[in-house]
Amino acid sequence: MPLNTSKAIKPKDTTLFYIFLALIIWLPLPLGSNRPWAWHLMEVMSYSLVAVWGYHYIQQKVELPVVFSKNNWLITGLLTFAAIILLQIIPFPASLIELLRPVNKSVEPGNWITLSIDPVISWLHIKQTLAYTCLAFLTLALINTRKRLKVLALVFVISGALQALYGSLMTLSGIEFGFFFKKEAFHGVATGTFWNRNHLANYLILCLAMGTGLLLSELYQTQSTTWRERSRRILASLLGNKARVRISLAIMVIALVLTHSRMGNTAFFFSLIASGIIWLAATKRFTRGSIALIISLIVIDTMIVGAWFGIDKVAERLEGTAFNKETRDEVNRDTLTLIQDQPLFGTGAGSFYTAFPQYRQADITLYYDHAHNDYLQFVAEHGLIGVIPLISIVIAALVLSVQTMRKRKTLQMQAMAFAPLMSIIAMLLHSTVDFSLQLPANAASFVIVLSLAWVVRYMPRSAKA
């Protein structure tokens, strides 16, 4: 059905938009949606929202935004990734599979077997990938005005602030509850409603990136010329929405420090500095407000908030980590051996915990169901061919974010391009030592933030309502 750009259609997707926002807040609550019932609920909700949107489209009650007529590699790349997983669970002649990976005849008898050593779990990952694709589609379809873009950013700020408040209160009070149950691990550090502190840290970074973009979008674009104007702006900053957002970001930084996540804190501060430099260079907005905001996020949060709430403990963990007590390097070593045995298509989506024990050497005494390195786990499970679509999506989002900063003149679009840029840089760092992208809530939230690179690049200037 062709795009209808000749007449304005009254929005019929408002209810879908608010359900979409509610889903965003819900996703991190039940242990990062890292339980079967929780990720199945995510799948049902995302599929249903797309189905209802499609029904409205057929009824000509909604229209495709301009972004769908532009570079749409995001959806294509995610569907390609899902198709490669589907290829992993289709039976092929055993003689062909033996050319691509080792085959244990005692475990995999028969003349027809699959590329995946665990096709059942790989099928579950297809459904998750399609859910992420639906969430990306919904972001492109529903975030079609500047007002909705701002509301989406506020929802991430609210969700991050709630997680931060809960995690901080549980840690500082000593109550130590997670999601309706007493924590079994990670006592003395903030985890929010997640099980793992590193996953909370990763989620907070995504929310901090959205919040920073939101603050940048509300900067004054002209210098104040009178003391009255300066006073009015100062009062507005202290009493208005900016102050509430800024306080929420400070609360999130407190919780981030309280997680004592080494790479989480490192990824946040490095990505903030790098993105700030890129933003200033690309937009040429060397105003007093923009420079002060970025410096305040780095200096004030680090020196004051960090000093009060334990950044020194994070530093001690960074300095005092004994390599002979860490087994992640050994896991990486053995995962590389696994990859060498089946480099093209991997062992199958979600099959790391099944495949790794066959390669684990005697110096690894713990059980690892994840590689603690998203790069290695994705290649191990999906192969070099499988990760190509994902790499392409990330590169495209980076390019579009910088293009938006350089070529668009609207401050809100330039500022909100900061969110996917900072999120990508932080995720690239954090993924070297953790598996946050294996968690449904974090992966889904990252896909939504990533989708904004396309939204802010192609949203028409007239889309204000």
C-alpha positions as CSV (number, residue, x, y, z in Angstrom):
1,M,0.0,0.0,0.0
2,P,1.6,3.3,-1.0
3,L,2.4,6.0,1.4
4,N,-0.3,8.6,1.9
5,T,1.5,11.9,2.2
6,S,-1.2,14.1,0.6
7,K,-3.5,14.4,3.7
8,A,-3.1,14.2,7.4
9,I,-4.6,11.1,9.0
10,K,-5.8,11.5,12.6
11,P,-3.7,9.2,14.8
12,K,-5.4,6.0,15.6
13,D,-2.4,4.4,17.3
14,T,-2.4,6.4,20.5
15,T,-3.5,3.4,22.6
16,L,-0.8,1.2,20.9
17,F,1.7,3.9,21.7
18,Y,0.9,3.9,25.4
19,I,0.9,0.1,25.6
20,F,4.3,0.1,23.9
21,L,5.6,2.5,26.6
22,A,4.1,0.4,29.4
23,L,5.9,-2.6,27.9
24,I,9.2,-0.8,28.0
25,I,8.8,-0.1,31.7
26,W,7.7,-3.7,32.4
27,L,10.5,-5.5,30.6
28,P,13.3,-5.0,33.2
29,L,11.0,-5.7,36.2
30,P,10.7,-9.5,36.2
31,L,14.5,-10.2,36.6
32,G,15.2,-8.5,33.2
33,S,12.5,-10.7,31.6
34,N,15.0,-13.6,31.9
35,R,12.4,-16.2,32.8
36,P,10.4,-18.2,30.3
37,W,7.0,-16.8,31.3
38,A,8.4,-13.2,31.1
39,W,10.0,-13.5,27.7
40,H,7.0,-15.3,26.3
41,L,4.9,-12.4,27.6
42,M,7.2,-10.0,25.8
43,E,6.8,-12.0,22.6
44,V,3.0,-12.1,22.8
45,M,2.8,-8.4,23.5
46,S,5.1,-7.3,20.7
47,Y,3.5,-9.6,18.2
48,S,0.0,-8.4,19.2
49,L,0.9,-4.7,19.0
50,V,2.3,-5.2,15.5
51,A,-0.8,-7.2,14.5
52,V,-3.1,-4.5,15.7
53,W,-1.0,-1.8,14.0
54,G,-1.2,-3.9,10.8
55,Y,-5.0,-4.1,11.1
56,H,-5.2,-0.3,11.5
57,Y,-2.9,0.1,8.4
58,I,-5.1,-2.2,6.3
59,Q,-8.1,-0.1,7.4
60,Q,-6.2,3.1,6.4
61,K,-6.4,4.4,10.0
62,V,-2.6,4.8,10.2
63,E,0.1,5.3,7.7
64,L,3.8,4.3,7.3
65,P,6.1,7.0,8.5
66,V,8.7,8.4,6.1
67,V,11.4,6.4,7.7
68,F,10.1,3.2,6.0
69,S,10.7,4.7,2.6
70,K,14.3,5.5,3.5
71,N,17.3,3.3,4.5
72,N,15.5,0.5,6.3
73,W,18.4,-1.9,7.0
74,L,17.3,-2.2,10.6
75,I,14.3,-4.4,10.0
76,T,15.9,-6.2,7.1
77,G,19.0,-7.0,9.2
78,L,17.0,-8.3,12.1
79,L,14.9,-10.5,9.8
80,T,18.0,-11.7,8.1
81,F,19.4,-12.7,11.5
82,A,16.2,-14.6,12.3
83,A,16.4,-16.3,8.9
84,I,19.9,-17.6,9.6
85,I,18.7,-19.0,13.0
86,L,15.8,-20.7,11.1
87,L,18.5,-22.2,8.8
88,Q,20.1,-23.6,11.9
89,I,17.1,-25.7,12.8
90,I,16.2,-27.0,9.4
91,P,17.3,-30.7,9.0
92,F,20.0,-31.3,6.3
93,P,21.8,-34.5,5.2
94,A,24.2,-35.5,7.9
95,S,27.1,-35.7,5.4
96,L,26.6,-32.0,4.7
97,I,26.5,-31.0,8.4
98,E,29.7,-33.0,9.0
99,L,31.4,-30.6,6.6
100,L,30.4,-27.6,8.7
101,R,30.7,-28.9,12.3
102,P,31.8,-32.0,14.3
103,V,29.0,-34.5,14.6
104,N,28.7,-37.1,17.4
105,K,26.8,-40.0,15.9
106,S,25.9,-41.4,19.3
107,V,24.2,-38.2,20.3
108,E,22.9,-37.2,16.8
109,P,21.9,-40.4,15.0
110,G,20.1,-40.4,11.7
111,N,20.7,-39.3,8.1
112,W,19.2,-35.9,8.6
113,I,20.3,-33.5,11.4
114,T,20.4,-29.7,12.0
115,L,23.2,-27.2,12.1
116,S,22.1,-26.4,15.7
117,I,23.1,-28.9,18.3
118,D,20.0,-27.8,20.3
119,P,17.2,-27.0,17.8
120,V,14.6,-26.6,20.5
121,I,16.4,-23.8,22.2
122,S,17.3,-22.3,18.9
123,W,13.6,-22.2,18.0
124,L,13.0,-20.2,21.2
125,H,15.6,-17.7,20.1
126,I,13.9,-17.3,16.7
127,K,10.8,-16.2,18.5
128,Q,12.8,-13.8,20.7
129,T,14.5,-12.3,17.6
130,L,11.2,-11.8,16.0
131,A,10.0,-10.1,19.1
132,Y,13.0,-7.7,19.0
133,T,12.2,-7.1,15.3
134,C,8.6,-6.2,16.2
135,L,9.8,-3.8,18.9
136,A,12.1,-2.1,16.3
137,F,9.2,-1.9,13.9
138,L,7.0,-0.4,16.6
139,T,9.6,2.2,17.4
140,L,9.8,3.3,13.8
141,A,6.0,3.2,13.3
142,L,4.9,4.8,16.6
143,I,7.6,7.3,17.3
144,N,6.6,9.5,14.4
145,T,6.3,13.0,16.1
146,R,8.7,15.1,18.2
147,K,6.3,14.9,21.1
148,R,6.3,11.1,21.1
149,L,10.1,11.1,20.8
150,K,10.3,13.2,24.0
151,V,7.8,11.0,25.8
152,L,9.8,7.9,24.9
153,A,12.9,9.4,26.3
154,L,11.0,10.4,29.5
155,V,9.8,6.8,29.9
156,F,13.3,5.4,29.8
157,V,14.4,8.1,32.3
158,I,11.4,7.1,34.6
159,S,12.2,3.4,34.2
160,G,15.9,3.9,34.9
161,A,15.1,6.1,37.9
162,L,12.7,3.5,39.4
163,Q,15.3,0.8,39.0
164,A,18.0,3.0,40.5
165,L,15.8,4.1,43.5
166,Y,14.8,0.5,44.3
167,G,18.3,-0.9,43.9
168,S,19.9,1.8,45.9
169,L,17.3,1.6,48.8
170,M,17.6,-2.2,48.9
171,T,21.4,-2.0,49.2
172,L,21.7,1.0,51.6
173,S,18.9,-0.4,53.9
174,G,20.2,-3.9,53.9
175,I,16.8,-5.4,53.1
176,E,18.2,-6.9,49.9
177,F,15.1,-7.9,48.0
178,G,15.1,-8.4,44.2
179,F,11.8,-9.0,42.3
180,F,9.5,-10.1,45.1
181,F,12.0,-12.4,46.6
182,K,15.1,-12.1,48.8
183,K,18.3,-11.9,46.9
184,E,20.4,-15.1,46.8
185,A,23.5,-13.4,45.5
186,F,25.2,-10.0,44.9
187,H,24.6,-8.9,48.5
188,G,25.9,-5.4,49.3
189,V,25.6,-4.1,45.7
190,A,22.7,-2.7,43.8
191,T,20.8,-5.1,41.4
192,G,17.4,-3.5,41.1
193,T,14.9,-6.0,40.0
194,F,17.6,-7.8,38.0
195,W,19.4,-10.8,39.3
196,N,22.9,-9.7,38.2
197,R,24.4,-6.3,39.1
198,N,26.1,-6.0,35.7
199,H,22.8,-6.3,33.9
200,L,21.4,-3.5,36.0
201,A,24.5,-1.4,35.2
202,N,24.0,-2.1,31.5
203,Y,20.3,-1.1,31.6
204,L,21.0,2.1,33.6
205,I,23.5,3.1,30.9
206,L,20.8,2.8,28.2
207,C,18.5,5.0,30.3
208,L,21.3,7.5,31.1
209,A,22.0,7.8,27.4
210,M,18.3,8.6,26.7
211,G,18.2,11.1,29.6
212,T,21.4,12.9,28.4
213,G,19.9,13.2,24.9
214,L,16.7,14.6,26.4
215,L,18.6,17.2,28.4
216,L,20.7,18.2,25.4
217,S,17.4,18.6,23.4
218,E,16.2,21.2,25.9
219,L,19.3,23.4,25.8
220,Y,18.7,27.1,25.1
221,Q,19.8,27.8,21.5
222,T,20.7,31.5,22.1
223,Q,22.8,33.2,24.8
224,S,20.9,35.2,27.4
225,T,21.5,39.0,26.9
226,T,20.0,40.4,30.1
227,W,20.2,39.5,33.8
228,R,16.4,39.0,33.8
229,E,16.7,36.4,31.1
230,R,19.5,34.7,32.8
231,S,17.6,34.6,36.1
232,R,14.5,33.2,34.4
233,R,16.5,30.5,32.8
234,I,18.2,29.6,36.1
235,L,14.9,29.3,37.8
236,A,13.5,27.2,35.0
237,S,16.5,24.9,35.3
238,L,16.1,24.6,39.0
239,L,12.3,24.2,39.1
240,G,11.3,22.9,35.7
241,N,11.4,19.6,33.9
242,K,15.2,19.9,33.4
243,A,15.8,19.7,37.1
244,R,13.6,16.6,37.5
245,V,15.4,14.9,34.6
246,R,18.8,15.9,36.0
247,I,18.0,14.6,39.5
248,S,16.8,11.3,37.9
249,L,20.2,11.0,36.1
250,A,22.0,11.6,39.3
251,I,20.0,8.9,41.0
252,M,20.9,6.5,38.2
253,V,24.6,7.3,38.5
254,I,24.4,6.7,42.3
255,A,22.9,3.2,41.5
256,L,25.4,2.6,38.8
257,V,28.2,3.2,41.3
258,L,26.5,1.1,43.9
259,T,26.4,-1.9,41.5
260,H,30.3,-1.9,41.8
261,S,30.3,-3.1,38.2
262,R,33.8,-2.4,36.9
263,M,33.1,-2.4,33.2
264,G,29.6,-1.0,33.7
265,N,31.1,2.2,35.3
266,T,34.0,2.3,32.8
267,A,31.7,1.9,29.8
268,F,29.4,4.7,31.1
269,F,32.0,7.3,31.7
270,F,34.0,6.5,28.5
271,S,30.9,6.4,26.3
272,L,29.7,9.7,27.8
273,I,33.0,11.4,27.2
274,A,33.4,10.0,23.7
275,S,29.8,10.8,22.7
276,G,30.1,14.3,24.2
277,I,33.2,15.1,22.1
278,I,31.6,13.6,18.9
279,W,28.3,15.6,19.6
280,L,30.1,18.9,20.1
281,A,32.3,18.3,17.0
282,A,29.5,17.2,14.7
283,T,26.8,19.7,15.8
284,K,29.2,22.7,16.2
285,R,27.1,23.7,19.2
286,F,29.9,24.9,21.4
287,T,27.5,26.8,23.7
288,R,28.0,27.4,27.3
289,G,25.0,25.3,28.2
290,S,26.0,22.2,26.2
291,I,29.6,22.2,27.4
292,A,28.5,22.8,31.0
293,L,26.0,19.9,30.8
294,I,28.5,17.4,29.5
295,I,31.2,18.5,32.0
296,S,28.7,18.4,34.9
297,L,27.6,14.8,34.0
298,I,31.3,13.7,34.0
299,V,32.8,15.8,36.8
300,I,30.0,16.3,39.3
301,D,28.7,12.8,39.1
302,T,32.1,11.3,39.3
303,M,33.7,13.5,42.0
304,I,30.8,14.2,44.3
305,V,28.2,11.5,43.9
306,G,30.9,8.9,43.3
307,A,32.8,10.0,46.4
308,W,29.7,9.7,48.6
309,F,28.4,6.4,47.3
310,G,31.5,4.3,46.7
311,I,33.2,4.9,43.4
312,D,36.4,4.3,45.4
313,K,35.2,0.7,45.9
314,V,34.8,0.3,42.1
315,A,38.3,1.6,41.6
316,E,39.6,-0.9,44.2
317,R,37.9,-3.7,42.3
318,L,39.5,-2.5,39.1
319,E,43.0,-2.3,40.7
320,G,42.7,-5.3,43.0
321,T,41.3,-7.9,40.6
322,A,43.5,-11.0,40.8
323,F,43.8,-12.6,37.4
324,N,44.4,-16.0,39.0
325,K,41.0,-15.7,40.6
326,E,39.2,-14.8,37.4
327,T,38.3,-17.6,35.0
328,R,36.8,-15.5,32.2
329,D,40.1,-15.5,30.2
330,E,40.1,-19.3,30.3
331,V,36.4,-19.3,29.2
332,N,37.4,-17.1,26.3
333,R,40.2,-19.4,25.4
334,D,38.0,-22.5,25.3
335,T,35.2,-20.6,23.5
336,L,37.7,-19.7,20.8
337,T,38.4,-23.4,20.4
338,L,34.7,-24.0,20.0
339,I,34.5,-21.3,17.3
340,Q,37.4,-22.8,15.4
341,D,35.5,-26.1,15.1
342,Q,32.3,-24.5,13.6
343,P,33.2,-21.0,12.4
344,L,30.5,-20.4,9.7
345,F,27.2,-21.2,11.3
346,G,28.1,-21.8,15.0
347,T,26.5,-24.4,17.3
348,G,23.0,-22.9,17.1
349,A,21.3,-19.9,18.8
350,G,21.1,-20.3,22.5
351,S,23.2,-23.5,22.6
352,F,26.4,-22.2,24.4
353,Y,25.5,-23.9,27.7
354,T,25.1,-27.2,25.8
355,A,28.2,-26.9,23.6
356,F,30.7,-25.4,26.0
357,P,31.1,-28.3,28.4
358,Q,32.7,-30.3,25.6
359,Y,35.4,-27.7,25.3
360,R,35.9,-26.7,28.9
361,Q,39.3,-27.6,30.2
362,A,40.1,-28.8,33.8
363,D,41.2,-25.4,35.0
364,I,37.6,-24.1,34.8
365,T,35.7,-25.5,37.7
366,L,32.6,-23.4,37.5
367,Y,29.6,-24.0,35.2
368,Y,29.2,-21.3,32.6
369,D,25.9,-21.0,30.7
370,H,27.2,-17.8,29.0
371,A,30.6,-16.8,27.8
372,H,30.7,-13.5,29.7
373,N,31.7,-12.0,26.3
374,D,28.8,-11.2,24.0
375,Y,31.2,-11.1,21.0
376,L,32.5,-14.6,21.5
377,Q,29.1,-16.0,22.4
378,F,27.4,-14.6,19.3
379,V,30.1,-16.0,17.0
380,A,30.0,-19.3,18.9
381,E,26.3,-19.7,18.5
382,H,25.6,-18.0,15.2
383,G,28.9,-18.3,13.4
384,L,30.7,-15.6,11.3
385,I,27.8,-15.6,8.8
386,G,25.2,-15.1,11.5
387,V,26.8,-12.1,13.1
388,I,27.2,-10.1,9.8
389,P,23.6,-8.7,9.9
390,L,24.1,-7.6,13.5
391,I,27.4,-5.9,12.8
392,S,25.8,-4.2,9.8
393,I,22.9,-2.8,11.9
394,V,25.3,-1.4,14.6
395,I,27.5,0.3,11.9
396,A,24.5,1.7,10.1
397,A,23.1,3.1,13.4
398,L,26.5,4.7,14.3
399,V,26.7,6.3,10.8
400,L,23.1,7.6,10.9
401,S,23.6,9.0,14.4
402,V,26.6,11.0,13.4
403,Q,24.9,12.1,10.1
404,T,22.0,13.4,12.1
405,M,24.3,15.4,14.3
406,R,26.1,16.9,11.3
407,K,23.3,17.4,8.8
408,R,20.1,18.0,10.7
409,K,19.5,21.5,12.0
410,T,16.7,20.7,14.6
411,L,18.2,20.5,18.0
412,Q,15.9,17.8,19.3
413,M,17.0,15.5,16.4
414,Q,20.7,16.2,16.9
415,A,20.4,15.7,20.7
416,M,18.4,12.5,20.6
417,A,21.0,11.0,18.2
418,F,23.2,11.2,21.2
419,A,21.3,8.3,22.8
420,P,22.0,5.6,20.2
421,L,25.5,6.8,19.8
422,M,26.3,6.6,23.5
423,S,24.5,3.3,23.9
424,I,26.4,1.7,21.1
425,I,29.8,2.8,22.4
426,A,28.9,1.7,25.9
427,M,27.6,-1.7,24.7
428,L,30.7,-2.3,22.6
429,L,32.8,-1.9,25.7
430,H,30.6,-3.7,28.2
431,S,30.0,-6.7,25.9
432,T,33.8,-7.5,26.1
433,V,33.3,-8.9,29.6
434,D,29.6,-9.5,30.1
435,F,26.5,-11.0,28.4
436,S,24.0,-8.3,28.8
437,L,22.6,-8.8,25.3
438,Q,21.6,-12.3,26.2
439,L,19.1,-10.8,28.6
440,P,15.7,-10.1,27.0
441,A,15.1,-6.8,28.7
442,N,18.5,-5.4,27.9
443,A,18.5,-6.7,24.3
444,A,15.0,-5.3,23.7
445,S,15.8,-1.9,25.2
446,F,19.0,-1.7,23.2
447,V,17.1,-2.5,20.0
448,I,14.6,0.3,20.8
449,V,17.3,2.8,21.5
450,L,19.2,1.7,18.4
451,S,16.1,2.2,16.3
452,L,16.1,5.9,17.2
453,A,19.1,6.3,14.9
454,W,16.6,5.8,12.0
455,V,13.8,7.8,13.7
456,V,15.8,11.0,14.3
457,R,17.6,10.8,10.9
458,Y,14.4,10.7,8.8
459,M,11.6,12.2,10.9
460,P,10.1,15.1,8.9
461,R,10.6,18.6,10.3
462,S,6.9,19.1,10.3
463,A,6.2,16.2,12.7
464,K,5.7,18.3,15.8
465,A,2.4,17.1,17.3
